[in-house]
Amino acid sequence: MDNIAGKVVLITGGSSGLGEATARHLAQLGARVALAARRRDKLDAIVSDLTGKGFEARAYTLDVTSREAVQTTVDGVVADFGKLDVIINNAGLMAIAPMTNVLVDEWDRMIDINIKGVLYGIAAALPIFTKQQSGHIINLSSVAGIKVFAPGGTVYSGTKYAVRAISDGLRQESGGAFRVTSIEPGAIDSELKAGSGDAESRKNVEAFYQVAIPSDSVARAIAYAIAQPDDVDINEIVLRPTKQEF
């Protein structure tokens, strides 16, 4: 894990779940972590705990649906830490419901967060990584980006397929200047499962998530990808609960 120590890592969706777990795990491995999310109170509590333990961490208020806000956050991280080594595009929404319910607002929200939010993070980090000829872009896709989760998760799967495709295309375009990893988790214990506005679908998701594994399972996978020597790019990691069939 020596390749993690000293790296500056920006994590979107850092106020809970996978983002928080990843920040805590990477900080323990010597990373300097920047946590970004909308809920500043939660971010401040995490940062206070980390800095109280001697780790280096900062909080940034961020809504990833705003391109300007993402750019401002990345600029702020570089100004505060002096550099950026890794961006983890983790912020996401899983609004499960049959398409026949026509919850277009939820479709729009998933597209804005899951796809455009990832693209905004990439757009802000790319000039930095291209200039310094190093860096690591880690995007959170899903097992639903490998196999369509239907009925109910059709649009969500569409967004996660997009993240996986964008990640692989970006890897091919990188020319070896930076690394790209797509993380594809199954049922992980986080707030993601509560994202649907449809009560029946939310109930079904809660039942499905009875097999969920802890968020730090994903944190360890992310750390593994970052820790590799610079000439090794872990392109995809798929992980799910042992008991999960889908």
C-alpha positions, 0 to 999 in steps of 0.5 A, spaced: 500 500 500 506 504 499 503 507 493 497 510 497 501 514 502 501 521 500 496 521 495 491 527 494 484 523 493 478 527 492 471 523 493 465 525 491 459 523 495 463 523 501 458 524 507 456 517 508 456 510 505 462 508 500 464 515 500 465 515 507 468 508 508 473 509 502 475 516 505 477 513 512 480 507 509 485 511 505 486 516 510 489 510 515 493 508 509 496 515 509 492 518 503 490 526 504 483 526 503 478 531 500 471 529 501 465 533 497 458 532 498 452 536 499 451 535 506 456 539 510 454 538 517 456 530 515 462 532 512 465 536 517 463 531 522 467 526 518 473 531 517 473 532 524 474 525 526 479 524 521 483 530 523 483 528 530 486 522 529 492 525 526 490 524 518 489 530 513 482 531 511 478 537 508 471 538 506 468 541 500 460 542 499 458 540 492 452 538 488 455 534 482 450 536 478 453 543 477 459 543 472 461 549 475 461 547 482 465 540 480 470 545 477 470 549 483 471 544 488 477 540 484 480 547 483 480 548 491 483 541 492 489 543 488 489 550 491 489 547 498 493 540 498 498 543 492 496 537 487 490 532 485 492 524 484 486 521 484 478 523 483 473 518 485 466 519 482 462 516 487 456 520 488 450 516 485 442 515 486 439 509 485 431 510 484 428 503 483 421 503 480 418 500 473 418 504 467 411 504 467 410 508 473 413 514 468 417 517 474 421 522 469 423 526 474 427 521 478 430 518 471 432 526 470 435 526 477 439 519 476 442 522 469 444 528 472 448 525 478 450 518 475 452 520 468 453 528 468 456 528 475 461 523 473 463 526 466 463 533 470 468 530 475 472 527 469 472 534 465 475 537 471 480 532 473 483 531 466 487 537 464 490 536 471 492 529 469 494 530 462 499 536 464 502 532 470 502 525 466 499 521 472 493 521 475 487 516 477 480 516 475 475 511 479 468 511 477 463 507 481 458 503 476 455 497 479 453 490 477 447 493 474 452 496 469 453 489 467 447 486 467 440 490 467 436 490 473 429 489 471 423 490 472 425 496 476 432 498 475 432 499 467 434 506 467 438 506 473 442 500 469 442 505 463 446 510 467 451 505 470 452 501 463 454 509 461 459 509 467 462 503 465 462 505 457 465 512 459 470 509 463 473 504 458 473 509 453 477 514 457 482 508 459 483 507 451 484 515 450 489 515 456 495 514 452 498 511 458 498 518 461 493 516 467 489 510 470 482 509 469 478 504 474 471 502 474 468 499 480 462 495 480 459 493 486 453 489 488 448 490 494 452 494 499 450 497 505 449 504 504 444 510 503 443 508 496 438 503 497 433 508 499 433 512 493 426 510 490 420 515 491 416 509 489 414 505 496 413 498 493 419 498 489 423 501 495 420 495 500 423 490 494 430 493 494 430 493 502 428 486 502 433 485 496 439 488 500 438 483 506 444 480 503 448 487 503 455 487 505 459 493 509 461 499 505 468 498 507 468 492 502 468 497 496 473 501 500 478 495 500 477 494 493 478 501 491 485 501 495 487 495 491 486 499 485 490 505 487 496 501 491 498 498 484 505 500 481 504 506 476 505 501 470 499 497 472 492 499 471 486 495 474 480 497 469 474 493 473 473 490 479 466 487 480 464 485 487 458 482 490 455 479 497 457 471 496 449 470 497 447 475 491 445 471 485 444 477 481 
